[in-house]
Amino acid sequence: MKIPKALVDEMIAHSEEDAPNECCGLIGGVGDEAKSLHRAKNKAASPLRYEIDSKEQLEIYKRILDAGEDIVGIYHSHTKTAAVPSQTDINLANGWPDPVYFIVSLENPDEPYVRGFRINGNTVEDVDFQAV
């Protein structure tokens, strides 16, 4: 997957701004190319999990479709742990096997990093992405 570096930077900025709680959002794009990032409010307001309000999710989805894109990514942060999907993350991914799940780790606040995954059922696979 290709993703503009500016979008990776925006995920990291969102993660830092929402800390100590997890942040979340959706990424629009075409095929395997990300084009837009859409921040969402973490309805759970928790450092351990995220939840996007269904009404807000629908509004973001409509904006993505209106731009001629589809949901190619879902992102959230881990404020104290590595960028590895938790069982909660895997459970939340149920029903959304196509988007890449990006996790921003703030485990070391001076060196945040982002990893991508495909999650289908209980199968989790690393996704290499290019920040361009």
N, C-alpha and C positions, 0 to 999 in steps of 0.2 A: 504494500500500500504506500502511496505517496501522500504526504501531508505537508503543507507549507510550514516552515519553521515558525512563522508568526503564530500559527494555531497551536503549535506545541508550547511556545512561550506563553500564549494566552491561557492554556490549561494550567501551566505552572503558576502563573499570576493569580488565577482564580483560586487555586488550591491554597496559596499563601494568604490570600485575602480572607478566605472563609475559615482558616484554621483558628481555633482548634477543632472545629467541626469539619467533616468531609464536605467536599464540594461535588457538584455533578452537572452534567449537561449532555447535549447531543451534538453530533457532527454530521453535517450534510455534505454530500458529494455525488460524484457520478462514477460508477464502476469501482475501481480501486484507487480513486483519487479524491481526497478530502478537499473541500472547498470553503466550508463555512463552519464556524463554531457558535453554538447557542447555549449560553449559560442558563442554568435552571437553579431554582432555589431548593435547597435540601430541606424538604418538608419535615424530615426526622430531626433536623437540627442536632445531629449527634456526631461525636468523634469516632463512632464505631460502625455507622452504616449511613446509607443515603436512601432517599425516596423522593421521586419527582411526582408532584401533584398531577393527577390524571388530566385535569383541565389545562394546566400549563403545558404538559406533554403534548396534548392535542394542538394547542396554539403553536408550539414550536414546530411540530410536524407539518402543520399547514404552511408555515413560513418556508420550511425546507422544500415542500412540494411546489409552492408558488415560484420558487427560484429555479425550478426545473431539476431539483436534486432529490435524493432519497437519503434516508438515514444510513450512513456508512460506518458510524462510530458512536459509541456511548463512552463517556469518561466520568471518572470520579477519582477522589484522592484517598490515600491512606496517610493519615497524619503522623503515625508513630511506627508504622511497620513497612516492610518491603512491598514493592509493586508486584504482588502475587495475589491472584484471586482467592478470597476466603470462601468458605462454604456458603456463606450468605450471598456473596457475589455470584457464585455459581447458581444458586437457587434463583436469584433475581434475573439471571440471564435466560431462564427457561422460557421458551416461546420467542426468543430473539436470537436465533442462531447465526444470522448473517452479518450483523455489524461487528466491527472490531471493538473489543473492550479495552480502552486505554485506562491505565492506572498510573496516577502520579504519586510517587512516594516522597514524603517529607521526613522520612526516617532520619536523615541527616539534613537538617534545615539549610545548611550551607551548600549542599549538593543535591538539590531535587532532581529526580529522574523519572522518565516515562517509559513504560513498557506496554506492548499491545498483545492481546490474546483473542483467540477464537474460542468460544465456549458453546458446546453443543451437548446438552444433557450433562453428564459428569465428565465429559472429555474436554480438557483444557490444552490448547496448543499455543505456543509462542507464535507471534506474527512479527516478522521483520518489517519495519516501516522505514521509509526514507523521508527525513525532514529536508525539504527542498526550498 
